[in-house]
Amino acid sequence: MAVRIKKDDLVVVTSGKDKGKQGNIIIIDRKKEQAMVKGVCLVTRHIKARRQGETSRISKEEGFVPFCKLMPICPSCKKACRMTVQNKLRACHRCKEAF
């Protein structure tokens, strides 16, 4: 089975609270079929101080987004696109340009 998205691909979120946001993929979890996208699905984490001298803090980090909510953006036509596979190369379904 061909892979639709890979690390460092530019993707757009198609549904959910972050619909329309774009970002590059940071981490992919193939087993859970989720990806972490830069600047998308920000979650607040409360981090407790563990050592003396360290301070507790509240940080915002990226969370995981399911693959079904992500669509890759073609580098040539700059639009969200479906992928086709030609000779083990990913290509845009609209303009037929290989990634």
Protein Blocks (a to p, Z undefined) as FASTA:
>chain_A
ZZfbdghiacddfbdjkgoiacddfbdcfknopaddehiaiacdddddfbghiacddddd
dddddfklpccddfklopacddddeehiacdfklopaZZ
